[in-house]
């Protein structure tokens, strides 16, 4: 942001910039004009909870490195770049120079037209609007990018849109309200103050800090983004187990001025360290505070993870005493400059205690957004293709990584064209912390915010009914996540969580009466039952009789489709039909010759399991697989759980000898999964996924893993399970879903019910339902299809079957959601 936008006033008015402006310009030029030295490593197998995919638009060609020669000019259009003057932002201007060198300036037959808005843009609003709008007078203009969205940008874009809707309008670091700029611009990209509200305290804890001190002043704390970030930092610190404190410091624009503010910081760092202890991390919202804060940490101790607008050139040269002569010596060698800084920090005994971003945000904005606008104008990417946009930001950097997420406001509305980005944190003397690959807890992502006890109580409640730990542990975890997010209704929150008893099998009417009792609460607007045990349909019927407007949602029903679909507004179940085809298909793709189905009479009396069995058999035949059935004891029969387990332990090696090493096994019962996995690690064979796939099903006991401390942290559990499987020689032979169906159904259906209750979606909006499941399963894809009544072949329009991408341990996602399933398998009748 610019100075009056709330963050960077002191930086742009500071003595530092005035003294070393010319030198820093040269340094940045040699740092960034030649950034594209080849592709960097991939960001990772599963992108973070906060980096969404927004489409399948083609990525477009690789962008060549700047070479002093103009790139291909067959794309006959112009790109306008609006930036600040050198007094306001040198980094941005160097980015413009790089683009001008690459594509040429329009006055010389090239593509780039660069203009600057007034230095006093707050008092010269009309001039700013006029400057931006004038670019649209050029009939060849197809892209306009404002490098820092000062006040007036939204007005200019709105006016341009009326007369030139063909122009792509882009802006970075907007100062204007999201509700205004998001309507006017095609895409807004800002630094991710939300995610960094978590990653900075996280980095502090990683470095060894026990207390996190946030330093600011009233002018900044009335800024929505800065005050919101402070709240996130406080909650994150609490969750991470470190103390949080707030300290006021002088505003550099106040009476003390920049010099007085910096003196205050220098004097107070040792006092604060004495007050909070030596293991204290400091953060300031103001760039003018940065140099003395870094200097204080070097001299007196403590930690400094990164600045509000991180850059190696912000604060470090002054704090380290790097003078103009040394900068001049290193201006042709940026890595040497960083090495010089790092050496000085380590020699001062501060290695591992101070950090930064290694690539300028402002420079990267200019280069990446200009390239993105060009690709949009060429029709090679969509205007909201944030996946490709992140790749372009990556290409501006030599070694660092970027990540990002769509912006979500305080009302939890996701804004589809406002993208927040951040870069990996680099700690001098230690290296990158890997924050761009960190799985941010749900409460701190841009997707959702944790429930605030002080918030206005909701005007309604959602009743979420699940089993206990014995009957539905994963369902229960999803319910607890929703209570954590939205609060317990007993405490003024949104969620009314009810647990059905273990005796539900023997007393169906008890279940119906329980749902009926819930519906008598006049504040209950939505009822979610997961799993929808026997009696749920009758309970829904009674609930509708009490209140015909109550929304009834069923997850994983135990009752037949024709029964539950008559009473529920929507039923969501694991897709036993599609998976009946996909499991043999995946087996075939993995080089498997035989598919063995393991079950018993009680399970095969269920219509859905018989139908899936028929599909598996038919699919195996069509795919060229041998299909076989084996019977195993029912764990609730005479043999009991122990007997069934012992049977599988003994039978598995014999089956593998009978069918051969290239055999995949599938069991309809969860109790059979553990012994199959255990023996598979010892003897060989394949296991695509369980009946209800989860990393918690079979794997922990089979591989002697204690996952209890990590429950709900699904990526951590996946990593633990994957390592154990690979170490045991099972890599590439065993699979699962990364996120349990029960967890995602409880959470996703409740989220969908909330949107329904608030009138933000409709019961037929299947895409939104899939998105709701996706909120709680970042990195995994889902697919939803209607269930076809096998008796008449017609789809039940309120009965959805869903499944998640299969993850093969040691290999990754095999993207089963992209596989086209032949239509005939949806119409195979039940015997």
BELCORTA-V295747 format. One record per residue. N is the residue number from 1. RES is the residue in three letters. SS is DSSP state (H for helix, E for strand, L for the rest). PHI is phi as a letter, one per 20 degrees, with the letter a starting at -180 (NA if undefined). D_FIRST is the distance of its C-alpha to the first C-alpha in Angstrom with 2 decimals. Layout:
n: [N,N]
res: [RES,RES]
ss: [SS,SS]
phi: [PHI,PHI]
d_first: [D_FIRST,D_FIRST]
//
This chain:
n: [1,2,3,4,5,6,7,8,9,10,11,12,13,14,15,16,17,18,19,20,21,22,23,24,25,26,27,28,29,30,31,32,33,34,35,36,37,38,39,40,41,42,43,44,45,46,47,48,49,50,51,52,53,54,55,56,57,58,59,60,61,62,63,64,65,66,67,68,69,70,71,72,73,74,75,76,77,78,79,80,81,82,83,84,85,86,87,88,89,90,91,92,93,94,95,96,97,98,99,100,101,102,103,104,105,106,107,108,109,110,111,112,113,114,115,116,117,118,119,120,121,122,123,124,125,126,127,128,129,130,131,132,133,134,135,136,137,138,139,140,141,142,143,144,145,146,147,148,149,150,151,152,153,154,155,156,157,158,159,160,161,162,163,164,165,166,167,168,169,170,171,172,173,174,175,176,177,178,179,180,181,182,183,184,185,186,187,188,189,190,191,192,193,194,195,196,197,198,199,200,201,202,203,204,205,206,207,208,209,210,211,212,213,214,215,216,217,218,219,220,221,222,223,224,225,226,227,228,229,230,231,232,233,234,235,236,237,238,239,240,241,242,243,244,245,246,247,248,249,250,251,252,253,254,255,256,257,258,259,260,261,262,263,264,265,266,267,268,269,270,271,272,273,274,275,276,277,278,279,280,281,282,283,284,285,286,287,288,289,290,291,292,293,294,295,296,297,298,299,300,301,302,303,304,305,306,307,308,309,310,311,312,313,314,315,316,317,318,319,320,321,322,323,324,325,326,327,328,329,330,331,332,333,334,335,336,337,338,339,340,341,342,343,344,345,346,347,348,349,350,351,352,353,354,355,356,357,358,359,360,361,362,363,364,365,366,367,368,369,370,371,372,373,374,375,376,377,378,379,380,381,382,383,384,385,386,387,388,389,390,391,392,393,394,395,396,397,398,399,400,401,402,403,404,405,406,407,408,409,410,411,412,413,414,415,416,417,418,419,420,421,422,423,424,425,426,427,428,429,430,431,432,433,434,435,436,437,438,439,440,441,442,443,444,445,446,447,448,449,450,451,452,453,454,455,456,457,458,459,460,461,462,463,464,465,466,467,468,469,470,471,472,473,474,475,476,477,478,479,480,481,482,483,484,485,486,487,488,489,490,491,492,493,494,495,496,497,498,499,500,501,502,503,504,505,506,507,508,509,510,511,512,513,514,515,516,517,518,519,520,521,522,523,524,525,526,527,528,529,530,531,532,533,534,535,536,537,538,539,540,541,542,543,544,545,546,547,548,549,550,551,552,553,554,555,556,557,558,559,560,561,562,563,564,565,566,567,568,569,570,571,572,573,574,575,576,577,578,579,580,581,582,583,584,585,586,587,588,589,590,591,592,593,594,595,596,597,598,599,600,601,602,603,604,605,606,607,608,609,610,611,612,613,614,615,616,617,618,619,620,621,622,623,624,625,626,627,628,629,630,631,632,633,634,635,636,637,638,639,640,641,642,643,644,645,646,647,648,649,650,651,652,653,654,655,656,657,658,659,660,661,662,663,664,665,666,667,668,669,670,671,672,673,674,675,676,677,678,679,680,681,682,683,684,685,686,687,688,689,690,691,692,693,694,695,696,697,698,699,700,701,702,703,704,705,706,707,708,709,710,711,712,713,714,715,716,717,718,719,720,721,722,723,724,725,726,727,728,729,730,731,732,733,734,735,736,737,738,739,740,741,742,743,744,745,746,747,748,749,750,751,752,753,754,755,756,757,758,759,760,761,762,763,764,765,766,767,768,769,770,771,772,773,774,775,776,777,778,779,780,781,782,783,784,785,786,787,788,789,790,791,792,793,794,795,796,797,798,799,800,801,802,803,804,805,806,807,808,809,810,811,812,813,814,815,816,817,818,819,820,821,822,823,824,825,826,827,828,829,830,831]
res: [UNK,UNK,UNK,UNK,UNK,UNK,UNK,UNK,UNK,UNK,UNK,UNK,UNK,UNK,UNK,UNK,UNK,UNK,UNK,UNK,UNK,UNK,UNK,UNK,UNK,UNK,UNK,UNK,UNK,UNK,UNK,UNK,UNK,UNK,UNK,UNK,UNK,UNK,UNK,UNK,UNK,UNK,UNK,UNK,UNK,UNK,UNK,UNK,UNK,UNK,UNK,UNK,UNK,UNK,UNK,UNK,UNK,UNK,UNK,UNK,UNK,UNK,UNK,UNK,UNK,UNK,UNK,UNK,UNK,UNK,UNK,UNK,UNK,UNK,UNK,UNK,UNK,UNK,UNK,UNK,UNK,UNK,UNK,UNK,UNK,UNK,UNK,UNK,UNK,UNK,UNK,UNK,UNK,UNK,UNK,UNK,UNK,UNK,UNK,UNK,UNK,UNK,UNK,UNK,UNK,UNK,UNK,UNK,UNK,UNK,UNK,UNK,UNK,UNK,UNK,UNK,UNK,UNK,UNK,UNK,UNK,UNK,UNK,UNK,UNK,UNK,UNK,UNK,UNK,UNK,UNK,UNK,UNK,UNK,UNK,UNK,UNK,UNK,UNK,UNK,UNK,UNK,UNK,UNK,UNK,UNK,UNK,UNK,UNK,UNK,UNK,UNK,UNK,UNK,UNK,UNK,UNK,UNK,UNK,UNK,UNK,UNK,UNK,UNK,UNK,UNK,UNK,UNK,UNK,UNK,UNK,UNK,UNK,UNK,UNK,UNK,UNK,UNK,UNK,UNK,UNK,UNK,UNK,UNK,UNK,UNK,UNK,UNK,UNK,UNK,UNK,UNK,UNK,UNK,UNK,UNK,UNK,UNK,UNK,UNK,UNK,UNK,UNK,UNK,UNK,UNK,UNK,UNK,UNK,UNK,UNK,UNK,UNK,UNK,UNK,UNK,UNK,UNK,UNK,UNK,UNK,UNK,UNK,UNK,UNK,UNK,UNK,UNK,UNK,UNK,UNK,UNK,UNK,UNK,UNK,UNK,UNK,UNK,UNK,UNK,UNK,UNK,UNK,UNK,UNK,UNK,UNK,UNK,UNK,UNK,UNK,UNK,UNK,UNK,UNK,UNK,UNK,UNK,UNK,UNK,UNK,UNK,UNK,UNK,UNK,UNK,UNK,UNK,UNK,UNK,UNK,UNK,UNK,UNK,UNK,UNK,UNK,UNK,UNK,UNK,UNK,UNK,UNK,UNK,UNK,UNK,UNK,UNK,UNK,UNK,UNK,UNK,UNK,UNK,UNK,UNK,UNK,UNK,UNK,UNK,UNK,UNK,UNK,UNK,UNK,UNK,UNK,UNK,UNK,UNK,UNK,UNK,UNK,UNK,UNK,UNK,UNK,UNK,UNK,UNK,UNK,UNK,UNK,UNK,UNK,UNK,UNK,UNK,UNK,UNK,UNK,UNK,UNK,UNK,UNK,UNK,UNK,UNK,UNK,UNK,UNK,UNK,UNK,UNK,UNK,UNK,UNK,UNK,UNK,UNK,UNK,UNK,UNK,UNK,UNK,UNK,UNK,UNK,UNK,UNK,UNK,UNK,UNK,UNK,UNK,UNK,UNK,UNK,UNK,UNK,UNK,UNK,UNK,UNK,UNK,UNK,UNK,UNK,UNK,UNK,UNK,UNK,UNK,UNK,UNK,UNK,UNK,UNK,UNK,UNK,UNK,UNK,UNK,UNK,UNK,UNK,UNK,UNK,UNK,UNK,UNK,UNK,UNK,UNK,UNK,UNK,UNK,UNK,UNK,UNK,UNK,UNK,UNK,UNK,UNK,UNK,UNK,UNK,UNK,UNK,UNK,UNK,UNK,UNK,UNK,UNK,UNK,UNK,UNK,UNK,UNK,UNK,UNK,UNK,UNK,UNK,UNK,UNK,UNK,UNK,UNK,UNK,UNK,UNK,UNK,UNK,UNK,UNK,UNK,UNK,UNK,UNK,UNK,UNK,UNK,UNK,UNK,UNK,UNK,UNK,UNK,UNK,UNK,UNK,UNK,UNK,UNK,UNK,UNK,UNK,UNK,UNK,UNK,UNK,UNK,UNK,UNK,UNK,UNK,UNK,UNK,UNK,UNK,UNK,UNK,UNK,UNK,UNK,UNK,UNK,UNK,UNK,UNK,UNK,UNK,UNK,UNK,UNK,UNK,UNK,UNK,UNK,UNK,UNK,UNK,UNK,UNK,UNK,UNK,UNK,UNK,UNK,UNK,UNK,UNK,UNK,UNK,UNK,UNK,UNK,UNK,UNK,UNK,UNK,UNK,UNK,UNK,UNK,UNK,UNK,UNK,UNK,UNK,UNK,UNK,UNK,UNK,UNK,UNK,UNK,UNK,UNK,UNK,UNK,UNK,UNK,UNK,UNK,UNK,UNK,UNK,UNK,UNK,UNK,UNK,UNK,UNK,UNK,UNK,UNK,UNK,UNK,UNK,UNK,UNK,UNK,UNK,UNK,UNK,UNK,UNK,UNK,UNK,UNK,UNK,UNK,UNK,UNK,UNK,UNK,UNK,UNK,UNK,UNK,UNK,UNK,UNK,UNK,UNK,UNK,UNK,UNK,UNK,UNK,UNK,UNK,UNK,UNK,UNK,UNK,UNK,UNK,UNK,UNK,UNK,UNK,UNK,UNK,UNK,UNK,UNK,UNK,UNK,UNK,UNK,UNK,UNK,UNK,UNK,UNK,UNK,UNK,UNK,UNK,UNK,UNK,UNK,UNK,UNK,UNK,UNK,UNK,UNK,UNK,UNK,UNK,UNK,UNK,UNK,UNK,UNK,UNK,UNK,UNK,UNK,UNK,UNK,UNK,UNK,UNK,UNK,UNK,UNK,UNK,UNK,UNK,UNK,UNK,UNK,UNK,UNK,UNK,UNK,UNK,UNK,UNK,UNK,UNK,UNK,UNK,UNK,UNK,UNK,UNK,UNK,UNK,UNK,UNK,UNK,UNK,UNK,UNK,UNK,UNK,UNK,UNK,UNK,UNK,UNK,UNK,UNK,UNK,UNK,UNK,UNK,UNK,UNK,UNK,UNK,UNK,UNK,UNK,UNK,UNK,UNK,UNK,UNK,UNK,UNK,UNK,UNK,UNK,UNK,UNK,UNK,UNK,UNK,UNK,UNK,UNK,UNK,UNK,UNK,UNK,UNK,UNK,UNK,UNK,UNK,UNK,UNK,UNK,UNK,UNK,UNK,UNK,UNK,UNK,UNK,UNK,UNK,UNK,UNK,UNK,UNK,UNK,UNK,UNK,UNK,UNK,UNK,UNK,UNK,UNK,UNK,UNK,UNK,UNK,UNK,UNK,UNK,UNK,UNK,UNK,UNK,UNK,UNK,UNK,UNK,UNK,UNK,UNK,UNK,UNK,UNK,UNK,UNK,UNK,UNK,UNK,UNK,UNK,UNK,UNK,UNK,UNK,UNK,UNK,UNK,UNK,UNK,UNK,UNK,UNK,UNK,UNK,UNK,UNK,UNK,UNK,UNK,UNK,UNK,UNK,UNK,UNK,UNK,UNK,UNK,UNK,UNK,UNK,UNK,UNK,UNK,UNK,UNK,UNK,UNK,UNK,UNK,UNK,UNK,UNK,UNK,UNK,UNK,UNK,UNK,UNK,UNK]
ss: [L,L,H,H,H,L,L,L,H,H,H,H,H,L,H,H,H,H,H,H,H,H,H,H,H,H,H,H,H,H,H,H,L,L,L,L,L,L,L,L,L,L,L,L,L,L,L,L,L,L,L,L,L,L,L,L,L,L,L,L,L,L,L,L,L,L,L,L,L,L,L,L,L,L,L,L,L,E,E,E,E,E,E,L,L,L,L,L,L,H,H,H,H,H,H,H,H,H,H,H,H,H,H,L,E,H,H,H,L,L,L,E,E,E,E,E,L,L,L,L,L,L,L,L,H,H,H,H,H,H,H,H,H,H,H,H,H,L,L,L,E,E,E,E,E,E,L,L,L,L,L,L,H,H,H,H,H,H,H,H,H,H,H,L,L,L,L,E,E,E,E,E,L,L,L,L,L,H,H,H,H,H,H,H,L,L,E,E,E,E,E,L,H,H,H,H,H,H,H,H,H,H,H,H,H,H,H,L,L,L,E,E,E,E,E,E,L,H,H,H,H,L,L,H,H,H,H,H,H,H,H,H,H,H,H,H,H,H,H,H,L,L,E,E,E,E,E,E,L,L,L,L,L,L,L,L,H,H,H,H,H,H,H,H,H,H,H,H,H,H,H,H,H,H,H,H,L,L,L,E,E,E,E,E,L,L,H,H,H,H,H,H,H,H,H,H,H,H,H,H,L,L,E,E,L,L,L,L,L,L,L,L,L,L,L,H,H,H,H,H,L,L,L,H,H,H,H,H,H,H,L,L,L,H,H,H,H,H,H,H,H,H,H,H,H,H,H,L,L,L,L,L,L,E,E,E,L,L,L,L,H,H,H,H,H,H,H,H,H,H,H,H,H,H,H,H,H,L,L,L,L,L,L,L,L,H,H,H,H,H,H,H,H,H,H,L,L,L,L,L,L,E,E,E,E,E,E,E,L,L,L,L,L,E,E,E,E,E,E,E,E,E,E,L,L,E,E,L,L,L,E,E,L,L,H,H,H,L,L,L,L,H,H,H,L,L,L,L,L,L,L,L,L,L,L,L,L,L,L,L,E,E,E,E,E,E,L,L,H,H,H,H,H,H,H,H,H,H,H,H,H,H,H,H,H,H,L,E,H,H,H,L,L,L,E,E,E,E,E,L,L,H,H,H,H,L,L,H,H,H,H,H,H,H,H,H,H,H,H,L,L,L,L,E,E,E,E,E,E,E,L,L,L,L,L,H,H,H,H,H,H,H,H,H,H,H,L,L,L,L,E,E,E,E,E,L,L,L,L,L,H,H,H,H,H,H,H,L,L,E,E,E,E,E,L,H,H,H,H,H,H,H,H,H,H,H,H,H,H,L,L,L,L,E,E,E,E,E,E,L,H,H,H,H,L,L,H,H,H,H,H,H,H,H,H,H,H,H,H,H,H,H,H,L,L,E,E,E,E,E,E,L,L,L,L,L,L,L,L,H,H,H,H,H,H,H,H,H,H,H,H,H,H,H,H,H,H,H,H,L,L,L,E,E,E,E,E,L,L,H,H,H,H,H,H,H,H,H,H,H,H,H,H,L,L,E,E,L,L,L,L,L,L,L,L,L,L,L,H,H,H,H,L,L,L,L,L,H,H,H,L,L,L,H,H,H,H,H,H,H,H,H,H,H,H,H,H,L,L,L,L,L,L,E,E,E,L,L,L,L,H,H,H,H,H,H,H,H,H,H,H,H,H,H,H,H,H,L,L,L,L,L,L,L,L,H,H,H,H,H,H,H,H,H,H,L,L,L,L,L,L,E,E,E,E,E,E,E,L,L,L,L,L,L,E,E,E,E,E,E,E,E,E,E,L,L,E,E,L,L,L,E,E,L,L,H,H,H,L,L,L,L,H,H,H,H,H,L,L,L,L]
phi: [NA,e,g,e,f,p,d,d,g,f,f,e,d,f,f,g,f,f,f,d,g,f,f,f,g,f,g,f,g,f,f,d,f,d,e,e,e,o,f,e,g,g,f,q,f,d,f,f,f,d,c,e,e,c,q,d,f,f,f,n,f,f,e,f,f,f,c,n,d,f,f,g,d,f,e,e,b,d,c,e,d,d,c,e,f,f,f,d,a,f,g,f,f,f,f,f,g,f,f,f,f,f,d,n,e,f,f,d,n,e,d,d,d,d,c,c,e,f,f,e,f,f,e,c,g,f,f,f,g,f,f,f,f,f,f,f,f,f,f,e,f,c,c,c,c,d,f,b,f,f,g,o,f,f,f,f,f,f,f,f,g,f,d,c,f,f,e,e,d,c,b,c,l,f,e,e,g,g,f,e,f,f,f,e,e,f,b,d,c,c,f,e,f,f,f,f,f,e,f,f,f,f,f,f,f,f,e,o,f,d,c,d,d,e,d,a,b,g,g,f,f,e,f,g,f,f,f,f,f,g,f,f,f,f,f,f,g,f,f,e,n,c,f,c,b,c,c,e,c,f,f,g,e,e,f,f,m,f,f,f,f,f,f,g,f,g,f,e,g,f,f,f,f,f,f,d,o,f,e,d,d,d,b,c,e,d,f,f,f,f,g,f,f,f,g,f,f,f,e,d,o,n,c,b,f,a,e,f,c,f,a,f,e,e,n,f,g,f,f,e,m,f,e,f,f,f,f,f,f,d,f,e,b,f,g,f,f,f,f,f,f,f,f,f,f,f,f,e,n,d,g,n,c,c,b,a,e,e,c,f,f,f,f,f,g,f,f,f,f,f,f,f,g,f,f,f,f,f,m,e,b,f,f,d,f,f,f,f,g,f,f,f,f,g,f,e,d,e,c,e,d,c,b,a,b,f,f,c,f,f,e,m,e,f,d,f,c,d,d,d,c,b,d,f,e,d,d,f,n,c,o,f,e,m,f,f,d,f,e,f,g,g,f,d,e,f,f,b,d,f,f,d,f,e,f,f,g,f,f,b,c,d,e,d,d,c,e,e,f,f,e,a,g,f,f,f,f,f,f,f,f,f,f,f,f,d,n,e,f,f,d,n,e,e,e,d,e,c,d,e,f,f,e,f,f,e,c,f,f,f,f,f,f,f,f,f,f,f,f,f,f,f,e,f,d,c,c,d,d,b,e,e,f,g,o,f,f,f,f,f,f,f,f,f,f,f,b,f,e,f,e,d,d,d,d,l,f,e,e,f,g,f,e,f,f,f,d,e,f,b,d,c,c,g,f,f,f,g,f,f,e,f,f,f,f,f,f,f,f,e,n,e,e,c,d,d,d,d,a,b,f,f,f,f,e,f,f,f,f,f,f,f,g,f,f,f,f,f,f,f,f,f,e,n,d,f,d,b,c,c,d,c,f,f,f,e,e,f,f,m,f,f,f,f,f,f,g,f,g,e,f,g,g,f,f,f,f,f,d,o,f,e,c,d,d,c,d,e,d,f,f,f,f,g,f,f,f,f,f,f,f,e,d,o,o,c,b,f,a,f,g,c,f,a,f,e,e,n,f,g,f,f,d,l,d,e,e,g,f,d,g,n,e,f,f,f,f,g,f,f,f,f,f,f,f,f,f,e,n,e,g,n,c,c,c,a,e,f,d,f,f,f,f,f,f,g,f,f,f,f,f,f,f,f,f,f,f,e,m,e,b,c,f,e,e,f,f,f,f,f,f,f,f,f,g,d,b,g,n,d,d,c,c,c,c,f,f,e,f,f,f,c,m,e,f,e,f,c,c,d,d,c,b,d,g,f,d,e,f,n,c,o,f,d,l,f,f,e,e,e,e,g,f,f,f,e,d,f,f,e,f]
d_first: [0.00,3.76,6.59,7.97,5.55,6.85,5.91,6.05,8.56,11.40,10.58,10.42,13.37,15.19,18.70,18.11,16.18,18.80,21.64,20.92,18.74,21.68,22.80,19.55,19.33,22.78,22.12,19.22,21.41,24.28,22.23,20.81,23.02,25.66,23.95,26.26,29.37,30.66,29.87,28.57,30.37,29.83,27.31,30.28,33.07,31.43,27.70,25.71,25.75,22.36,22.69,24.57,26.74,26.52,29.50,31.95,30.70,31.86,29.50,30.30,31.34,29.87,27.59,29.39,28.02,27.08,30.31,30.18,32.12,30.95,30.97,33.34,32.98,35.16,32.21,32.60,29.27,26.21,22.50,20.01,16.69,14.32,11.99,10.98,13.84,14.78,13.82,10.08,10.03,13.46,12.88,11.95,15.00,17.20,16.48,17.59,20.60,21.54,21.61,23.56,25.99,26.50,26.97,27.77,26.61,28.10,29.87,31.81,32.56,29.58,26.86,23.51,22.47,19.35,18.10,15.37,13.96,14.81,13.27,14.11,12.61,12.91,16.56,17.20,16.20,19.39,18.85,15.60,17.61,20.55,18.87,17.74,21.05,23.15,22.51,24.49,27.48,28.16,30.61,29.79,26.06,25.45,21.77,18.65,15.29,12.06,9.84,6.56,7.87,7.89,10.86,13.98,13.20,15.24,17.99,18.32,18.54,21.06,23.16,23.16,24.20,27.21,28.66,27.40,27.14,27.80,24.39,21.94,18.54,15.55,11.77,9.00,5.63,6.97,6.45,10.23,12.88,14.03,17.49,16.61,14.45,16.64,19.68,18.60,17.21,19.33,16.73,13.13,11.79,9.08,9.48,12.46,12.00,15.52,17.47,15.98,17.11,20.50,20.33,19.23,22.20,24.27,23.61,24.56,27.76,28.53,28.44,30.82,28.80,30.56,27.99,24.21,22.71,19.30,18.22,16.00,16.71,17.20,14.18,11.95,14.81,14.92,11.56,13.10,11.26,11.52,15.06,16.02,15.07,17.18,20.00,19.96,20.09,23.02,24.90,24.34,25.68,28.66,29.38,29.14,31.55,29.57,29.05,25.86,25.17,22.60,22.53,21.08,20.00,19.44,16.20,15.71,15.38,18.68,22.23,22.28,19.52,17.91,21.45,22.66,19.84,20.49,24.20,23.91,22.32,25.03,27.72,26.70,26.18,30.00,30.61,28.39,30.11,33.41,32.42,31.07,32.95,32.42,30.91,27.63,24.13,21.21,17.52,14.97,11.61,11.04,11.07,13.74,15.97,15.95,18.69,21.17,20.69,21.52,24.32,25.67,25.84,27.65,30.09,30.76,29.96,27.77,24.98,21.33,20.24,16.76,13.60,10.48,9.04,12.67,14.38,17.92,16.93,14.69,17.31,20.28,21.83,22.04,23.19,25.73,26.96,26.41,27.26,26.91,30.37,29.69,26.42,28.49,31.13,28.78,26.61,28.75,28.68,25.40,27.34,29.34,26.31,25.19,28.88,29.07,26.20,27.77,31.20,30.18,28.60,31.66,34.07,32.46,33.28,29.72,29.96,28.79,26.68,23.34,20.93,17.92,16.82,18.97,16.97,13.70,11.09,9.80,13.53,14.58,12.34,14.11,17.50,17.71,16.44,18.65,21.54,21.05,21.13,24.21,25.94,25.32,26.79,29.70,30.34,30.05,27.43,26.47,23.24,22.39,23.89,21.34,24.01,24.21,20.46,20.36,23.25,21.41,18.56,21.51,23.04,20.23,21.21,24.58,25.15,22.28,21.86,19.15,19.56,18.03,19.00,18.74,16.76,19.16,18.63,20.47,23.48,23.57,23.28,21.98,19.86,21.30,18.71,15.46,15.33,13.64,14.25,14.81,16.88,20.02,20.04,22.22,24.29,25.90,29.65,29.50,27.52,25.34,25.41,25.42,22.68,22.08,25.78,25.86,27.17,24.92,27.19,27.13,25.99,22.66,21.88,19.69,23.16,24.50,24.10,26.99,29.22,28.45,31.75,30.40,29.36,31.63,34.62,34.83,37.52,39.36,40.01,40.47,43.62,43.21,46.62,47.08,49.68,49.68,49.24,52.67,52.28,48.64,46.57,43.74,43.88,43.66,40.58,38.79,39.91,38.68,35.24,35.12,36.34,33.61,30.93,32.40,34.81,38.59,40.09,42.27,39.17,37.65,35.91,36.42,38.76,42.52,43.65,47.38,49.34,52.58,55.45,57.15,60.19,58.63,60.94,64.04,62.89,61.15,61.71,59.83,56.68,57.23,57.89,54.72,52.58,54.63,54.01,50.24,50.40,52.16,48.94,47.75,44.06,44.30,42.88,42.66,45.07,44.20,47.05,46.42,48.91,50.91,54.24,57.61,57.80,54.24,55.46,57.93,55.30,52.99,56.00,56.65,53.00,52.98,56.23,54.58,51.34,51.28,47.51,46.64,44.87,46.77,45.17,47.19,46.01,48.55,51.68,55.06,56.93,57.89,55.60,58.09,58.20,54.59,53.30,55.62,53.89,50.24,47.54,46.09,47.39,45.32,47.33,47.11,48.23,51.69,52.64,49.91,50.09,53.86,53.20,50.09,51.67,54.61,52.35,50.08,53.24,54.58,51.38,51.69,55.25,57.08,60.66,61.50,59.75,61.38,60.84,61.77,62.59,65.44,67.32,65.30,62.05,63.82,65.13,61.60,61.20,57.63,58.62,61.70,59.73,57.25,60.24,61.73,58.48,58.18,61.77,61.45,58.20,59.74,62.71,60.64,58.44,61.46,61.17,64.08,63.63,65.37,65.55,66.30,67.11,65.95,66.84,65.00,63.31,64.51,68.04,70.90,69.32,66.24,62.91,64.49,67.18,64.78,62.65,65.75,66.97,63.79,63.83,67.37,67.10,63.95,65.51,68.49,66.36,64.47,67.83,69.09,66.23,64.94,61.75,59.71,59.81,57.00,57.69,56.38,57.42,57.16,57.24,54.54,57.20,58.38,55.01,55.04,58.49,57.76,54.59,56.39,59.31,57.17,55.49,59.00,60.87,58.45,57.72,54.61,52.75,50.19,49.05,50.60,51.82,48.72,46.45,44.48,43.85,45.53,48.68,51.25,49.05,48.58,52.33,53.41,51.38,51.69,47.98,46.68,43.67,43.96,41.07,38.72,39.70,36.82,34.91,36.20,34.59,35.93,39.33,39.27,38.61,41.43,43.84,43.01,43.68,46.98,48.10,47.33,49.00,52.02,52.29,51.12,47.98,47.97,50.77,49.25,46.59,44.84,41.97,38.93,38.36,41.50,42.58,43.46,40.06,38.12,40.65,40.45,36.66,36.15,38.93,37.66,34.16,35.88,38.08,35.14,33.75,37.30,37.78,34.62,35.64,32.74,35.13,38.86,41.52,41.94,38.29,39.00,35.72,33.88,36.46,35.84,32.08,32.91,35.04,32.31,29.83,32.27,33.16,30.06,31.16,34.52,35.57,37.95,40.47,42.31,45.60,48.13,51.31,54.43,57.53,60.05,62.93,61.82,58.97,56.63,53.08,52.34,49.24,48.19,48.93,46.24,46.67,43.61,43.21,40.59,40.35,42.87,41.66,44.28,43.97,43.59,42.66,39.81,39.39,42.11,40.35,43.33,41.30,41.36,45.15,47.12,50.00,53.22,53.94,57.42,56.24,54.90,58.41,60.54,62.78,63.59,67.12]
//
